[in-house]
Amino acid sequence: MASNPALFQSPTLTEALDLLAAIPGARPLSGGASLVAMMNAGLVEPAALVSLTRIPELRGIRVTADGGVIIGAATRHNEIAADPRLCGTAAVLPHAAAQIAGMAVRNMGTIGGAIAHADPGLDFPPALAAAGAVVELASAAARRRVPIREFFVDWYATVLTPGEIVIAVHLPKPKPGVGLYLKHARVSGDFAIVSVAVSLARDGEAHVAVGGCGPVPLASAEADGIVSSDLSASALAHAGDLLTALANPVDDVRATADYRRLLIPRMLARALNDCMAASRSVA
Ligand SMILES: Cc1cc2nc3c(=O)[nH]c(=O)nc-3n(C[C@H](O)[C@H](O)[C@H](O)COP(=O)(O)OP(=O)(O)OC[C@H]3O[C@@H](n4cnc5c(N)ncnc54)[C@H](O)[C@@H]3O)c2cc1C
């Protein structure tokens, strides 16, 4: 049986990054919601664990001078679900966070851990794609920023390199409008079979993304362009077809690939119609 790896509780970001650079096979630990389960199942055997949860720089949500929002990587799902500053078009994020698993997982899991884990059924990836997020990464050597639509590269794979971690998610200034996350799952709190994230600004700008239908969230500038200029039934159907063409779903215990493909245009149309109805009710 594998022995327990050494656990380092880093008080500063610099120390955590130095440890990850110095110990081959060391992994960052956030809430442990997924990593500890994978270790218990024998799927991963880290040489050491470097906990990120006590690093003040990685905690909490801040609004910048230009109105943008920075969410620290170690911010818990429940904090995101309850933050009133994530409003208007950015409301897609708390709406998605509130639908993740149950209360225990939402109190443990972090946004940085979730996107680094990159399970295709997760709720944050499509929500962040619709919100126009940019991910900030750091290693002992450098920092860089990557648009969320380029962050996920394959099944459980991201652009993160060894020793590099997610330190924050940056959102543009929320616009007046609506953000909505529609999740279809077997039961409340299960991973998504298909999910659709929408941000619809009052000025007409719209961004859409689909989860659960391939290794990375489905999103395209062309689909965004269509729903930004025309919200008729035929335009929504066209955007739905474009996103379905990008899908690469699998058959699994939750649903077949064909069923997932069938849901994409239907759920997209429903999500955008719900957004339009919500816009009318707040106007
Ligand atoms: C029972 C259960 C049900 C769930 N249901 C859902 C659901 O319905 N929807 C949903 O979206 N999610 C769901 N999740 C996943 C949940 O959202 C977790 O928060 C998420 O997987 C990450 O957990 P964590 O933040 O604790 O990261 P950890 O478990 O600590 O880490 C996960 C992975 O990311 C790495 N990592 C952690 N932090 C960072 C970082 N800052 N930078 C780089 N790498 C990092 C770790 O090394 C590890 O490989 C569920 C999890 C469980 C256990």
The ligand as an SDF file (V2000), in Angstrom:
LIG
                    3D

 53 58  0  0  0  0  0  0  0  0999 V2000
  -19.2010   13.8530   -4.7400 C   0  0  0  0  0  0  0  0  0  0  0  0
  -18.7610   14.9600   -5.6610 C   0  0  0  0  0  0  0  0  0  0  0  0
  -19.6790   15.5340   -6.5170 C   0  0  0  0  0  0  0  0  0  0  0  0
  -19.3000   16.5560   -7.3710 C   0  0  0  0  0  0  0  0  0  0  0  0
  -20.2320   17.1100   -8.2020 N   0  0  0  0  0  0  0  0  0  0  0  0
  -19.8750   18.1430   -8.9960 C   0  0  0  0  0  0  0  0  0  0  0  0
  -20.8440   18.7930   -9.8310 C   0  0  0  0  0  0  0  0  0  0  0  0
  -22.0230   18.4610   -9.8910 O   0  0  0  0  0  0  0  0  0  0  0  0
  -20.3930   19.8280  -10.6120 N   0  0  0  0  0  0  0  0  0  0  0  0
  -19.1030   20.2760  -10.5770 C   0  0  0  0  0  0  0  0  0  0  0  0
  -18.7800   21.2120  -11.2760 O   0  0  0  0  0  0  0  0  0  0  0  0
  -18.1900   19.6740   -9.7880 N   0  0  0  0  0  0  0  0  0  0  0  0
  -18.5320   18.6400   -9.0090 C   0  0  0  0  0  0  0  0  0  0  0  0
  -17.5910   18.0540   -8.2080 N   0  0  0  0  0  0  0  0  0  0  0  0
  -16.1870   18.5160   -8.2610 C   0  0  0  0  0  0  0  0  0  0  0  0
  -15.9840   19.7310   -7.3590 C   0  0  0  0  0  0  0  0  0  0  0  0
  -16.4750   20.8710   -8.0500 O   0  0  0  0  0  0  0  0  0  0  0  0
  -14.5330   20.0300   -6.9700 C   0  0  0  0  0  0  0  0  0  0  0  0
  -14.5310   21.2910   -6.4420 O   0  0  0  0  0  0  0  0  0  0  0  0
  -13.5120   20.1030   -8.0270 C   0  0  0  0  0  0  0  0  0  0  0  0
  -13.3320   18.8550   -8.6450 O   0  0  0  0  0  0  0  0  0  0  0  0
  -12.1320   20.5400   -7.4850 C   0  0  0  0  0  0  0  0  0  0  0  0
  -11.9870   20.2250   -6.1540 O   0  0  0  0  0  0  0  0  0  0  0  0
  -11.0010   21.0420   -5.2480 P   0  0  0  0  0  0  0  0  0  0  0  0
  -11.1040   22.4940   -5.4710 O   0  0  0  0  0  0  0  0  0  0  0  0
  -11.1650   20.5530   -3.8570 O   0  0  0  0  0  0  0  0  0  0  0  0
   -9.5770   20.6030   -5.8300 O   0  0  0  0  0  0  0  0  0  0  0  0
   -8.6570   19.3970   -5.3710 P   0  0  0  0  0  0  0  0  0  0  0  0
   -9.4580   18.1760   -5.2000 O   0  0  0  0  0  0  0  0  0  0  0  0
   -7.8090   19.8180   -4.2270 O   0  0  0  0  0  0  0  0  0  0  0  0
   -7.7190   19.2750   -6.6630 O   0  0  0  0  0  0  0  0  0  0  0  0
   -8.2240   18.7940   -7.8980 C   0  0  0  0  0  0  0  0  0  0  0  0
   -7.0880   18.7450   -8.9260 C   0  0  0  0  0  0  0  0  0  0  0  0
   -6.6390   20.0500   -9.2590 O   0  0  0  0  0  0  0  0  0  0  0  0
   -5.2680   20.2740   -8.8350 C   0  0  0  0  0  0  0  0  0  0  0  0
   -5.2980   21.6170   -8.2580 N   0  0  0  0  0  0  0  0  0  0  0  0
   -5.9740   22.0410   -7.1620 C   0  0  0  0  0  0  0  0  0  0  0  0
   -5.8870   23.3720   -7.0340 N   0  0  0  0  0  0  0  0  0  0  0  0
   -5.1400   23.8030   -8.0800 C   0  0  0  0  0  0  0  0  0  0  0  0
   -4.7040   25.0910   -8.5200 C   0  0  0  0  0  0  0  0  0  0  0  0
   -5.0590   26.2100   -7.8730 N   0  0  0  0  0  0  0  0  0  0  0  0
   -3.9390   25.1530   -9.6240 N   0  0  0  0  0  0  0  0  0  0  0  0
   -3.5860   24.0380  -10.3090 C   0  0  0  0  0  0  0  0  0  0  0  0
   -3.9700   22.7900   -9.9580 N   0  0  0  0  0  0  0  0  0  0  0  0
   -4.7460   22.6940   -8.8570 C   0  0  0  0  0  0  0  0  0  0  0  0
   -4.9490   19.1610   -7.8640 C   0  0  0  0  0  0  0  0  0  0  0  0
   -3.5660   18.8440   -7.8510 O   0  0  0  0  0  0  0  0  0  0  0  0
   -5.8060   18.0320   -8.4310 C   0  0  0  0  0  0  0  0  0  0  0  0
   -5.1610   17.4650   -9.5410 O   0  0  0  0  0  0  0  0  0  0  0  0
  -17.9470   17.0200   -7.3550 C   0  0  0  0  0  0  0  0  0  0  0  0
  -17.0170   16.4380   -6.4880 C   0  0  0  0  0  0  0  0  0  0  0  0
  -17.4080   15.4270   -5.6380 C   0  0  0  0  0  0  0  0  0  0  0  0
  -16.3780   14.8530   -4.6960 C   0  0  0  0  0  0  0  0  0  0  0  0
  1  2  1  0
  2  3  1  0
  2 52  2  0
  3  4  2  0
  4  5  1  0
  4 50  1  0
  5  6  2  0
  6  7  1  0
  6 13  1  0
  7  8  2  0
  7  9  1  0
  9 10  1  0
 10 11  2  0
 10 12  1  0
 12 13  2  0
 13 14  1  0
 14 15  1  0
 14 50  1  0
 15 16  1  0
 16 17  1  0
 16 18  1  0
 18 19  1  0
 18 20  1  0
 20 21  1  0
 20 22  1  0
 22 23  1  0
 23 24  1  0
 24 25  2  0
 24 26  1  0
 24 27  1  0
 27 28  1  0
 28 29  2  0
 28 30  1  0
 28 31  1  0
 31 32  1  0
 32 33  1  0
 33 34  1  0
 33 48  1  0
 34 35  1  0
 35 36  1  0
 35 46  1  0
 36 37  1  0
 36 45  1  0
 37 38  2  0
 38 39  1  0
 39 40  1  0
 39 45  2  0
 40 41  1  0
 40 42  2  0
 42 43  1  0
 43 44  2  0
 44 45  1  0
 46 47  1  0
 46 48  1  0
 48 49  1  0
 50 51  2  0
 51 52  1  0
 52 53  1  0
M  END
$$$$
